Amino acid sequence: MTAKTEADVERSSGVDVLLRDGTIARVRDAVPEDRDQLVDLHLQLSDLGRYRRFFHVGHFDSAHFVDQLLPQLTRGDAVAKVAVVDGRIVALASATSTGGGTAELSLVVADQHAHRGLATLLLEHLAVAATEADMTELVAYVLADNADVFDVLHHVGFEVTSTSHQETVEVRFPIRLTERVLEAMSTREQRADADSIRALLRPGSVAVIGASRQEDHPGHQVVRNLLRAGFTGKVHPVNPHCDYLLGLKCHGSIREVAPVDMAIIAVPAAQVLQVVRECAESGVRDLVILSTGFAEAGPDGRRRQDEMLAIARRAGMRVVGPNCLGVANTDPDIRLDATFSPTSAGHGRVALMAQSGAVGIAVLQRAEELGVGLSALISAGNKADVSCNDLLMYAAEDDATDVVALYLESFGNPRKFSRLARRLAARKPIVALIGGSSHAGRQAAIGHTASAVTSSTAVDALFQQCGVIGVQGLEQLLQTTSVLANQPLPAGRRVGIISNAGGPAVLAADACESVGLSLATLSAETMARIREIVPDASSERMPVDLGSGVGWEAYAEVVSTVARSGEVDMLVVMRTPLPALSYAAFARALRTSLRAGPGEQALPVTTVAVMLDTQGPSRPIRAGSHHVPVFAFPEDAARALGPIATYAEWRAAPRVPVAETAAGSRAAARDVVVRTLRAMPAGGRLAEPDVRQLLAAYGIGVLPSVVAGGVEEAVDAATWVGYPVAVKIADPDIAHRTDVGGVRLGLTGPDQVRAVAQELLGVPVDHPGLLVQRQVGAGIELIAGVTHDKVFGPLVMVGYGGIYTELIGDRSFRLTPLSRADAASALAELRTAPLLSGYRGAPPPDAAAVEHLLVCLGRLAEDIPEIAEIDLNPVIVHERGVSVVDAKVRLHPAAQAPDPDLRRLSPPIGPVGSGGST
């Protein structure tokens, strides 16, 4: 019996999805046991609904349609999806094959559940199921006046064509998930999810279950924080052993105060399931579970977590945690601090998610010291339900949030994160710190949080592609966030440095150049003006050293001159603690110089301050319409500005869509894969002819070669392909032929081929044989290929190739699918990238052909999950075109994963975090 894949389990048991109004529906396959409910679904339609469905109002067609559909599902002639709300089927979408890849669409939604987004939701899931069943086109016959159906098809985003037939319209559309369809799906999901998180963060009433008299107990601290923050709603402590807590009456159970919008659960893990059941029965809308002892505690805790989530989902409750710090919303109209942190979040425009509660506490404390204010905080903990992806969708719709900051120890759905982050980062910056990115960190994370192991290579590739600013520590996370929240983005990489001392200015210049910034070159006019303002300045060139005696008026005038010169994109203003320029004078200089003048908008120059005084203030200095972040050392300022400049470039670049797979490519490739895995169920390396066929399906040509079994066959092959030739050992299981002396190059005649063939056939290998290949002209040698990360999926790799590829170690990676811009950035990232632009007068090779190759590799790896590894080495880049000289492909019997683009809430089992309570 074949084991079920993750996708099989998901299809049969279903996925939970948020509807437009926040209701949680389950979408799953229709099964024969649904027969009575499906008939009833049709019978309960209004007369108008039945007329539009069957073109008349009779009742016979309901049972007849269902009794025809169910056997077709069993035979594989149809696919169907149902939506279940409160245990009842409320919508059905089916596609019944009519031959030639075409299927007839049927769609019905219960009248009382209309206009909740069920039709578009089911059509999305049905399209994916139909594609997997080799259906390529859907056709529907619709009454001409049925505006609702046309509206659904329009909003789904498919390319619809229609033909009128008197009172009906024949509607046809290909079921490809194009960029337009995916964008429409993302928009619907984002709006529903954002509304759900917005409701979670704006409760009108909060019950704290487990509110203790013990001051160090999380339940007590949550009640204290709610009162201290001035929460504008009602607070209900729940503790059957306590009459009053902090002046509030305590209740014996949630049933005494329900319904409430939010319940904070801070009881021992053994009691949580019963409390969650009571909340479900009492109409609680959202849960925040601080308690520990769930998935982070091992298999028993994981089962407890799954059961908890199942109860919550059936009741339509969203869940934050378990094992978390809590949530906060600093909106003055809400003032929610439902955390047990000793430091409250200050009001600002940064939305923060911290998977670890302890890290969340540390971040809140340091954010207060640095003056970084938050719009919202979610401590995700084990991420049973609400995750980082939910925060991204909320932040995209939240006008009070300008920047998103993340601390994560794992990715539950990195493919979905990539799509959401890329979309959000085009408008709002995302700064992320990943815990467990090093080997030691991963081992520690496994030990204390059971978090999924993530590859730092894959994380870097993910962030580069979707515009996320990756940082290396908590201080850099907050400092970078502070710059983004308080300053405009830079228009380029030119940095100006102004100081009252030379040594620190030199250090600042070194630090800026080390992160890829370029020291600005001032014009003669600007330098003359600086010398005019400060005649005894030590240097008017960058970095500008105004000398130890400069006062605040002169300092301010120089800063104003440089900032308005148009010759800098960023400005680092520095103060060494010298008598002539006190902190107060320095702050006054900034306020004066950076204030917009008459007719000026806010200055577009990104400005930060460095104060080499460990006892000095660290909060931003208000200057004009912005605040200037303050750093203690120039290196910290540079580490913030460098990634921000890179992000600004990414954001300014035009968006390049990912190319769609050419018609027939997937089918041709799948033929090779199915045939190979039938012969090798455990997977393995493809034979050379199969490698060619697989790659050719996606437009990747491999240099022609002939397999020869003997010496004279090799000579005949050389004559056929044409001299000069290369002769190689053909065994596909040998990773590096040169390591066993299995490659001979530059053979120009039959005698040479005969001698080499005899020698190579004597090398002991598992699969004897030779490859004879025409030798192409010289060029730049690269390596390209595909590798597979167990969390992130396939990654495309490119790097310096040839026999020294491992020694040089110059490679970059991108997640699939790749756009042309992704491929170009991967090449530009290589240390050896100058070779592709005509190094030292050499004619430039065809970099565009390499980009095309990488895009094709990405599309192939994305479409065919059984590909475990592709190795193209060398890829010789000529002035025009590329030659793939050697290609190896390894397959594995990969389980089909759920489609990452389909709408779904987090699955019951997922990566977990650290830092809860109880």
Rosetta blueprint (number, residue, H / E / L):
1 M L
2 T L
3 A L
4 K L
5 T L
6 E H
7 A H
8 D H
9 V H
10 E H
11 R H
12 S H
13 S H
14 G L
15 V E
16 D E
17 V E
18 L E
19 L L
20 R L
21 D L
22 G L
23 T L
24 I E
25 A E
26 R E
27 V E
28 R E
29 D E
30 A L
31 V L
32 P H
33 E H
34 D H
35 R H
36 D H
37 Q H
38 L H
39 V H
40 D H
41 L H
42 H H
43 L H
44 Q L
45 L L
46 S L
47 D H
48 L H
49 G H
50 R H
51 Y H
52 R H
53 R H
54 F H
55 F L
56 H L
57 V L
58 G L
59 H L
60 F H
61 D H
62 S H
63 A H
64 H H
65 F H
66 V H
67 D H
68 Q H
69 L H
70 L H
71 P H
72 Q H
73 L H
74 T H
75 R H
76 G L
77 D L
78 A E
79 V E
80 A E
81 K E
82 V E
83 A E
84 V E
85 V E
86 D L
87 G L
88 R E
89 I E
90 V E
91 A E
92 L E
93 A E
94 S E
95 A E
96 T E
97 S E
98 T E
99 G E
100 G L
101 G L
102 T E
103 A E
104 E E
105 L E
106 S E
107 L E
108 V E
109 V E
110 A L
111 D H
112 Q H
113 H H
114 A L
115 H L
116 R L
117 G L
118 L H
119 A H
120 T H
121 L H
122 L H
123 L H
124 E H
125 H H
126 L H
127 A H
128 V H
129 A H
130 A H
131 T H
132 E H
133 A L
134 D L
135 M L
136 T L
137 E E
138 L E
139 V E
140 A E
141 Y E
142 V E
143 L E
144 A L
145 D L
146 N L
147 A H
148 D H
149 V H
150 F H
151 D H
152 V H
153 L H
154 H H
155 H H
156 V H
157 G L
158 F L
159 E L
160 V L
161 T E
162 S E
163 T E
164 S E
165 H E
166 Q L
167 E L
168 T E
169 V E
170 E E
171 V E
172 R E
173 F E
174 P E
175 I L
176 R L
177 L L
178 T L
179 E H
180 R H
181 V H
182 L H
183 E H
184 A H
185 M H
186 S H
187 T H
188 R H
189 E H
190 Q H
191 R H
192 A H
193 D H
194 A H
195 D H
196 S H
197 I H
198 R H
199 A H
200 L H
201 L L
202 R L
203 P L
204 G L
205 S E
206 V E
207 A E
208 V E
209 I E
210 G L
211 A L
212 S L
213 R L
214 Q L
215 E L
216 D L
217 H L
218 P H
219 G H
220 H H
221 Q H
222 V H
223 V H
224 R H
225 N H
226 L H
227 L H
228 R H
229 A H
230 G L
231 F L
232 T L
233 G L
234 K E
235 V E
236 H E
237 P E
238 V E
239 N L
240 P L
241 H L
242 C L
243 D L
244 Y E
245 L E
246 L L
247 G L
248 L E
249 K E
250 C L
251 H E
252 G L
253 S L
254 I H
255 R H
256 E H
257 V L
258 A L
259 P L
260 V L
261 D L
262 M E
263 A E
264 I E
265 I E
266 A L
267 V L
268 P L
269 A H
270 A H
271 Q H
272 V H
273 L H
274 Q H
275 V H
276 V H
277 R H
278 E H
279 C H
280 A H
281 E H
282 S L
283 G L
284 V L
285 R L
286 D E
287 L E
288 V E
289 I E
290 L L
291 S E
292 T L
293 G L
294 F L
295 A H
296 E H
297 A H
298 G L
299 P H
300 D H
301 G H
302 R H
303 R H
304 R H
305 Q H
306 D H
307 E H
308 M H
309 L H
310 A H
311 I H
312 A H
313 R H
314 R H
315 A L
316 G L
317 M L
318 R E
319 V E
320 V E
321 G L
322 P L
323 N L
324 C L
325 L L
326 G E
327 V E
328 A E
329 N E
330 T L
331 D L
332 P L
333 D L
334 I L
335 R L
336 L E
337 D E
338 A E
339 T E
340 F L
341 S L
342 P L
343 T L
344 S L
345 A L
346 G L
347 H E
348 G E
349 R E
350 V E
351 A E
352 L E
353 M E
354 A E
355 Q L
356 S L
357 G H
358 A H
359 V H
360 G H
361 I H
362 A H
363 V H
364 L H
365 Q H
366 R H
367 A H
368 E H
369 E H
370 L H
371 G L
372 V L
373 G L
374 L E
375 S E
376 A E
377 L E
378 I E
379 S E
380 A L
381 G L
382 N L
383 K L
384 A L
385 D L
386 V L
387 S L
388 C H
389 N H
390 D H
391 L H
392 L H
393 M H
394 Y H
395 A H
396 A H
397 E H
398 D L
399 D L
400 A L
401 T L
402 D L
403 V E
404 V E
405 A E
406 L E
407 Y E
408 L E
409 E L
410 S L
411 F L
412 G L
413 N L
414 P H
415 R H
416 K H
417 F H
418 S H
419 R H
420 L H
421 A H
422 R H
423 R H
424 L H
425 A H
426 A L
427 R L
428 K L
429 P L
430 I E
431 V E
432 A E
433 L E
434 I E
435 G L
436 G L
437 S L
438 S L
439 H H
440 A H
441 G H
442 R H
443 Q H
444 A H
445 A H
446 I H
447 G H
448 H H
449 T H
450 A L
451 S L
452 A L
453 V L
454 T L
455 S L
456 S H
457 T H
458 A H
459 V H
460 D H
461 A H
462 L H
463 F H
464 Q H
465 Q H
466 C H
467 G L
468 V L
469 I E
470 G E
471 V E
472 Q L
473 G L
474 L H
475 E H
476 Q H
477 L H
478 L H
479 Q H
480 T H
481 T H
482 S H
483 V H
484 L H
485 A H
486 N H
487 Q L
488 P L
489 L L
490 P L
491 A L
492 G L
493 R L
494 R E
495 V E
496 G E
497 I E
498 I E
499 S E
500 N L
501 A L
502 G H
503 G H
504 P H
505 A H
506 V H
507 L H
508 A H
509 A H
510 D H
511 A H
512 C H
513 E H
514 S H
515 V L
516 G L
517 L L
518 S E
519 L E
520 A L
521 T L
522 L L
523 S L
524 A H
525 E H
526 T H
527 M H
528 A H
529 R H
530 I H
531 R H
532 E H
533 I H
534 V L
535 P L
536 D L
537 A L
538 S L
539 S E
540 E L
541 R L
542 M L
543 P L
544 V E
545 D E
546 L L
547 G L
548 S L
549 G L
550 V L
551 G L
552 W H
553 E H
554 A H
555 Y H
556 A H
557 E H
558 V H
559 V H
560 S H
561 T H
562 V H
563 A H
564 R L
565 S L
566 G L
567 E L
568 V L
569 D L
570 M E
571 L E
572 V E
573 V E
574 M E
575 R E
576 T L
577 P L
578 L E
579 P L
580 A L
581 L E
582 S L
583 Y H
584 A H
585 A H
586 F H
587 A H
588 R H
589 A H
590 L H
591 R H
592 T H
593 S H
594 L L
595 R L
596 A L
597 G L
598 P L
599 G L
600 E L
601 Q L
602 A L
603 L L
604 P L
605 V L
606 T E
607 T E
608 V E
609 A E
610 V E
611 M E
612 L L
613 D L
614 T L
615 Q L
616 G L
617 P L
618 S L
619 R L
620 P L
621 I E
622 R E
623 A E
624 G L
625 S L
626 H E
627 H E
628 V E
629 P L
630 V E
631 F E
632 A L
633 F L
634 P H
635 E H
636 D H
637 A H
638 A H
639 R H
640 A H
641 L H
642 G H
643 P H
644 I H
645 A H
646 T H
647 Y H
648 A H
649 E H
650 W H
651 R H
652 A H
653 A L
654 P L
655 R L
656 V L
657 P L
658 V L
659 A L
660 E L
661 T L
662 A L
663 A L
664 G L
665 S H
666 R H
667 A H
668 A H
669 A H
670 R H
671 D H
672 V H
673 V H
674 V H
675 R H
676 T H
677 L H
678 R H
679 A H
680 M L
681 P L
682 A L
683 G L
684 G E
685 R E
686 L L
687 A L
688 E H
689 P H
690 D H
691 V H
692 R H
693 Q H
694 L H
695 L H
696 A H
697 A L
698 Y L
699 G L
700 I L
701 G L
702 V E
703 L L
704 P L
705 S E
706 V E
707 V E
708 A E
709 G L
710 G L
711 V H
712 E H
713 E H
714 A H
715 V H
716 D H
717 A H
718 A H
719 T H
720 W H
721 V H
722 G L
723 Y L
724 P L
725 V E
726 A E
727 V E
728 K E
729 I E
730 A L
731 D L
732 P L
733 D L
734 I L
735 A L
736 H L
737 R H
738 T H
739 D H
740 V H
741 G L
742 G L
743 V E
744 R E
745 L E
746 G E
747 L E
748 T L
749 G L
750 P H
751 D H
752 Q H
753 V H
754 R H
755 A H
756 V H
757 A H
758 Q H
759 E H
760 L H
761 L H
762 G L
763 V L
764 P L
765 V L
766 D L
767 H L
768 P L
769 G L
770 L E
771 L E
772 V E
773 Q E
774 R E
775 Q L
776 V L
777 G L
778 A L
779 G L
780 I E
781 E E
782 L E
783 I E
784 A E
785 G E
786 V E
787 T E
788 H E
789 D E
790 K L
791 V L
792 F L
793 G E
794 P E
795 L E
796 V E
797 M E
798 V E
799 G E
800 Y E
801 G L
802 G L
803 I L
804 Y L
805 T H
806 E H
807 L H
808 I H
809 G L
810 D L
811 R E
812 S E
813 F E
814 R E
815 L E
816 T L
817 P L
818 L L
819 S L
820 R H
821 A H
822 D H
823 A H
824 A H
825 S H
826 A H
827 L H
828 A H
829 E L
830 L L
831 R L
832 T L
833 A H
834 P H
835 L H
836 L H
837 S H
838 G L
839 Y H
840 R H
841 G H
842 A L
843 P L
844 P L
845 P L
846 D L
847 A H
848 A H
849 A H
850 V H
851 E H
852 H H
853 L H
854 L H
855 V H
856 C H
857 L H
858 G H
859 R H
860 L H
861 A H
862 E H
863 D H
864 I L
865 P L
866 E L
867 I E
868 A E
869 E E
870 I E
871 D E
872 L E
873 N E
874 P E
875 V E
876 I E
877 V E
878 H L
879 E L
880 R L
881 G L
882 V E
883 S E
884 V E
885 V L
886 D L
887 A E
888 K E
889 V E
890 R E
891 L E
892 H L
893 P L
894 A L
895 A L
896 Q L
897 A L
898 P L
899 D L
900 P L
901 D L
902 L L
903 R L
904 R L
905 L L
906 S L
907 P L
908 P L
909 I L
910 G L
911 P L
912 V L
913 G L
914 S L
915 G L
916 G L
917 S E
918 T L
